[in-house]
């Protein structure tokens, strides 16, 4: 179940979240209907600072009548860290090329899209594990780890060096017992996957057979309508030399509306005496009524651009 905690700073409810994973982890999520919380001890294998307090914090005594990391010491914190498990999400309104590369390293997989509200509400109340969720603090070497209400061992799980800021991590944390972690190197915490999953995005450049495989697996769990290709797979728009660009403009001098049909990226002389120049983001035209010459940005309402179908 979800448990609000003073050490955890929550994002807005509608904050978009992503969890990038390979195909086997995706199948595991659906099969177990659970999120896997990895032991912090395993995370320390790739980042030795995981679950620790940095030197600046350990050397800073309290100026209040409360216990601090300075008073407790790093050894006690390390022992407590053996009980901590973590499940990580990436906060971003859009897909991240960096996250695809970090988590899949060129292999095929999926990204689960959700929101903070959906993540919170997906945890099943009857579950024995209590889950708290908060944003990771990214610190420089001399920064003291935030301790909103004084010392709490979980504060050590909510920071990383500033070099990791690109991760924009939201971290779900649960405390368990060593015997629970031993079998899998972490724990599985049940969730309502229909509540959790807003969209299942298939990795960029995945072959058609992989997209179809993800869809077939998702169909077994009534989630096939949530499968979507990566937006990074969208083909760039193209205008060929044979296309015509239709631009409707309004003369700012006499308010006459006129339609120009232009070959893209060329200067054209029209029979009625108008000369129009179309470039990447602007058009220069001579009004057919008052003969004034004007330049108009194609990004403002006075110019409407359409490329007719071939």
C-alpha positions as CSV (number, residue, x, y, z in Angstrom):
1,X,0.0,0.0,0.0
2,X,1.1,3.6,-0.6
3,X,2.2,5.5,2.5
4,X,2.9,9.3,2.4
5,X,6.2,10.1,4.1
6,X,7.7,13.5,5.1
7,X,11.1,12.7,3.6
8,X,9.5,12.1,0.2
9,X,8.8,15.1,-2.0
10,X,5.9,14.1,-4.4
11,X,5.5,15.6,-7.9
12,X,2.1,16.8,-9.2
13,X,-0.5,14.1,-9.6
14,X,-0.5,14.5,-13.4
15,X,3.3,14.3,-13.8
16,X,4.1,11.8,-16.6
17,X,6.2,8.8,-15.7
18,X,8.1,6.3,-17.7
19,X,9.6,2.9,-16.9
20,X,11.8,1.5,-19.6
21,X,12.3,-2.2,-19.6
22,X,13.4,-5.2,-21.8
23,X,10.8,-7.7,-23.1
24,X,11.4,-10.2,-20.3
25,X,10.7,-7.6,-17.6
26,X,7.6,-6.5,-19.4
27,X,6.3,-10.1,-19.5
28,X,7.2,-10.4,-15.8
29,X,5.2,-7.2,-15.0
30,X,2.1,-8.6,-16.7
31,X,2.5,-12.2,-15.4
32,X,3.1,-11.3,-11.7
33,X,0.9,-8.2,-11.8
34,X,3.6,-6.7,-9.6
35,X,6.4,-4.1,-9.7
36,X,9.8,-5.4,-8.9
37,X,11.6,-3.5,-6.1
38,X,15.4,-4.1,-6.4
39,X,17.5,-4.5,-3.2
40,X,19.6,-1.4,-2.6
41,X,22.6,-3.7,-2.1
42,X,22.4,-4.7,-5.7
43,X,22.2,-1.0,-6.8
44,X,25.4,-0.4,-4.9
45,X,27.2,-2.7,-7.4
46,X,26.8,0.0,-10.1
47,X,26.8,3.1,-7.8
48,X,28.7,2.7,-4.5
49,X,27.0,5.8,-3.1
50,X,23.6,4.2,-3.2
51,X,22.0,4.1,0.3
52,X,24.8,6.1,1.9
53,X,25.2,9.6,3.3
54,X,27.8,11.8,1.6
55,X,30.7,13.3,3.5
56,X,29.2,16.8,3.7
57,X,26.2,15.4,5.5
58,X,28.1,13.2,7.8
59,X,30.4,16.0,8.9
60,X,27.6,18.5,9.6
61,X,26.4,18.4,13.3
62,X,22.8,19.3,14.0
63,X,21.9,22.8,15.1
64,X,18.7,21.5,16.6
65,X,17.8,19.1,19.3
66,X,17.2,16.3,16.8
67,X,19.2,13.3,15.7
68,X,21.1,13.6,12.4
69,X,23.3,11.5,10.2
70,X,26.3,13.1,11.9
71,X,25.1,11.5,15.2
72,X,24.3,8.1,13.8
73,X,27.3,7.4,11.6
74,X,27.6,5.7,8.2
75,X,28.0,2.1,9.5
76,X,24.5,2.1,11.0
77,X,23.1,3.6,7.8
78,X,24.7,0.8,5.7
79,X,23.1,-1.8,7.9
80,X,19.7,-0.2,7.5
81,X,20.2,0.0,3.7
82,X,20.2,-3.8,3.6
83,X,16.4,-3.6,4.2
84,X,15.6,-1.0,1.5
85,X,14.2,-1.9,-1.9
86,X,13.8,0.5,-4.8
87,X,11.6,0.8,-7.9
88,X,12.5,3.7,-10.3
89,X,10.6,5.8,-12.8
90,X,11.7,8.6,-15.1
91,X,9.7,11.9,-15.0
92,X,9.3,13.4,-18.5
93,X,6.5,14.7,-20.6
94,X,7.9,12.9,-23.6
95,X,10.0,9.9,-24.5
96,X,13.7,10.1,-23.7
97,X,16.3,8.9,-26.2
98,X,18.8,8.8,-23.4
99,X,16.6,6.5,-21.3
100,X,16.0,4.1,-24.2
101,X,19.8,3.9,-24.6
102,X,20.6,3.5,-20.9
103,X,18.0,0.8,-20.1
104,X,18.0,-1.1,-23.4
105,X,21.4,-0.4,-24.9
106,X,20.2,-0.8,-28.4
107,X,18.0,-3.9,-27.7
108,X,14.2,-4.0,-28.2
109,X,11.9,-3.4,-25.3
110,X,9.0,-1.2,-24.1
111,X,8.4,1.8,-22.0
112,X,5.4,1.9,-19.6
113,X,3.8,5.3,-19.6
114,X,1.9,6.3,-16.4
115,X,1.3,9.3,-14.1
116,X,2.1,9.8,-10.5
117,X,-1.6,9.5,-9.6
118,X,-1.9,6.2,-11.5
119,X,1.2,4.8,-9.8
120,X,0.0,5.7,-6.3
121,X,-3.5,4.4,-6.9
122,X,-2.2,1.1,-8.5
123,X,-0.8,-0.2,-5.3
124,X,-3.2,-2.7,-3.7
125,X,-4.2,-1.7,-0.1
126,X,-4.1,-5.2,1.3
127,X,-0.4,-5.6,0.4
128,X,1.9,-6.1,3.5
129,X,4.6,-3.8,2.1
130,X,4.3,0.0,2.6
131,X,5.5,2.0,-0.3
132,X,6.6,5.7,-0.2
133,X,7.4,7.6,-3.4
134,X,9.4,10.8,-3.9
135,X,11.7,12.7,-6.2
136,X,15.5,12.0,-6.1
137,X,17.6,14.9,-4.9
138,X,20.6,15.6,-7.2
139,X,23.6,17.0,-5.2
140,X,27.0,18.4,-5.7
141,X,29.9,17.2,-3.5
142,X,29.4,19.9,-0.9
143,X,25.6,19.7,-0.7
144,X,24.0,18.4,2.5
145,X,21.3,15.7,1.9
146,X,17.9,17.2,2.6
147,X,16.4,16.0,5.9
148,X,12.9,17.5,6.0
149,X,12.2,16.4,9.6
150,X,15.7,15.5,10.8
151,X,17.4,12.2,10.5
152,X,15.6,9.4,8.8
153,X,17.4,6.4,7.3
154,X,15.4,6.7,4.1
155,X,16.9,10.1,3.3
156,X,20.0,8.2,2.2
157,X,17.9,6.5,-0.5
158,X,16.7,9.8,-2.0
159,X,19.8,11.4,-3.4
160,X,22.4,10.9,-6.2
161,X,25.3,12.9,-7.5
162,X,24.4,15.8,-9.8
163,X,25.9,13.9,-12.8
164,X,22.8,11.7,-12.8
165,X,20.3,14.6,-13.1
166,X,19.4,13.6,-16.7
167,X,17.6,10.6,-15.1
168,X,14.9,12.8,-13.5
169,X,14.2,9.9,-11.2
170,X,11.1,9.3,-9.2
171,X,11.8,6.6,-6.6
172,X,9.4,4.3,-4.9
173,X,10.9,2.7,-1.8
174,X,9.8,-0.1,0.4
175,X,11.4,-1.5,3.6
176,X,11.4,-5.3,4.0
177,X,13.3,-8.1,5.7
178,X,16.5,-9.8,4.5
179,X,14.8,-13.1,4.1
180,X,12.2,-11.5,1.7
181,X,15.0,-10.1,-0.5
182,X,17.2,-13.2,-0.6
183,X,15.4,-15.3,-3.3
184,X,15.1,-12.7,-6.1
185,X,17.4,-9.9,-5.0
186,X,14.4,-7.8,-4.3
187,X,10.6,-8.1,-3.8
188,X,7.5,-8.1,-6.0
189,X,4.8,-5.8,-4.8
190,X,1.3,-6.3,-6.4
191,X,-0.3,-3.6,-8.4
192,X,-3.4,-3.1,-10.5
193,X,-1.8,-3.1,-14.0
194,X,-4.8,-1.7,-15.7
195,X,-4.7,1.3,-13.3
196,X,-1.0,1.6,-13.6
197,X,-0.5,1.4,-17.4
198,X,-1.6,4.4,-19.5
199,X,0.3,3.3,-22.6
200,X,2.8,0.6,-23.6
201,X,5.3,2.2,-26.0
202,X,7.4,-0.1,-28.2
203,X,11.0,0.9,-28.5
204,X,12.2,2.9,-31.6
205,X,13.2,1.0,-34.7
206,X,11.8,-2.3,-33.4
207,X,10.9,-4.7,-36.3
208,X,7.3,-5.4,-37.1
209,X,7.4,-8.9,-35.6
210,X,8.5,-7.5,-32.2
211,X,5.6,-4.9,-32.2
212,X,3.2,-7.8,-33.0
213,X,4.7,-9.9,-30.3
214,X,4.2,-7.2,-27.7
215,X,0.6,-6.7,-28.9
216,X,-0.2,-10.4,-28.6
217,X,1.2,-10.6,-25.1
218,X,-0.7,-7.4,-24.1
219,X,-3.9,-8.8,-25.6
220,X,-3.9,-11.7,-23.1
221,X,-4.2,-9.1,-20.3
222,X,-6.8,-6.9,-22.1
223,X,-4.2,-4.2,-22.7
224,X,-3.7,-4.4,-26.5
225,X,-5.4,-1.1,-27.1
226,X,-2.7,0.6,-25.0
227,X,0.2,-0.6,-27.2
228,X,1.6,2.1,-29.4
229,X,4.8,2.6,-31.5
230,X,7.5,5.0,-30.3
231,X,6.9,8.6,-31.6
232,X,10.6,8.6,-32.4
233,X,9.7,6.2,-35.3
234,X,7.7,8.9,-37.1
235,X,9.0,9.7,-40.5
236,X,10.1,13.2,-41.1
237,X,7.8,15.3,-43.3
238,X,9.0,15.8,-46.8
239,X,8.2,18.3,-49.5
240,X,9.4,17.4,-53.0
241,X,10.2,19.9,-55.7
242,X,7.0,19.0,-57.5
243,X,4.8,19.8,-54.5
244,X,2.8,23.1,-54.4
245,X,2.4,25.0,-51.1
246,X,-0.9,26.8,-50.7
247,X,-0.6,29.9,-48.5
248,X,-3.6,32.1,-47.5
249,X,-2.5,35.5,-46.3
250,X,-4.3,38.7,-45.2
251,X,-2.7,42.0,-46.3
252,X,-2.0,44.0,-43.1
253,X,-2.5,47.2,-45.1
254,X,-5.9,46.7,-46.9
255,X,-7.1,43.5,-45.2
256,X,-7.5,41.7,-48.5
257,X,-7.4,38.0,-48.2
258,X,-5.5,36.2,-50.9
259,X,-4.4,32.7,-51.8
260,X,-0.9,32.1,-53.1
261,X,0.2,28.8,-54.7
262,X,3.9,28.5,-54.5
263,X,6.6,26.0,-55.4
264,X,8.4,25.4,-52.1
265,X,11.8,27.2,-51.6
266,X,11.7,29.0,-54.9
267,X,11.0,32.6,-56.2
268,X,7.9,32.7,-58.4
269,X,6.6,35.5,-60.6
270,X,2.8,35.3,-61.0
271,X,0.8,36.6,-64.0
272,X,-1.2,39.1,-61.9
273,X,2.0,40.9,-61.0
274,X,2.6,39.4,-57.5
275,X,6.0,38.2,-56.6
276,X,6.1,35.7,-53.7
277,X,9.1,34.2,-52.0
278,X,8.6,31.1,-49.7
279,X,11.4,30.1,-47.4
280,X,11.7,27.9,-44.3
281,X,9.4,29.9,-42.0
282,X,8.3,33.1,-43.8
283,X,6.8,34.4,-47.0
284,X,7.3,37.7,-48.8
285,X,4.3,38.8,-51.0
286,X,3.0,41.8,-52.9
287,X,-0.6,42.5,-52.3
288,X,-2.8,42.2,-55.4
289,X,-5.0,45.1,-54.3
290,X,-2.8,47.8,-52.8
291,X,0.6,46.6,-54.3
292,X,2.4,46.9,-50.9
293,X,5.2,44.4,-50.2
294,X,5.0,42.5,-46.9
295,X,6.9,39.7,-45.2
296,X,4.8,37.3,-43.0
297,X,5.9,34.6,-40.6
298,X,4.3,31.2,-41.3
299,X,3.9,30.7,-37.6
300,X,1.3,33.4,-37.1
301,X,-2.5,33.2,-37.8
302,X,-2.2,35.5,-40.8
303,X,-0.6,32.7,-42.8
304,X,-2.2,29.3,-43.2
305,X,-0.1,26.7,-45.0
306,X,-1.2,23.5,-46.6
307,X,0.6,21.0,-48.8
308,X,-2.1,19.4,-51.1
309,X,-2.1,15.7,-51.4
310,X,-0.3,14.4,-54.5
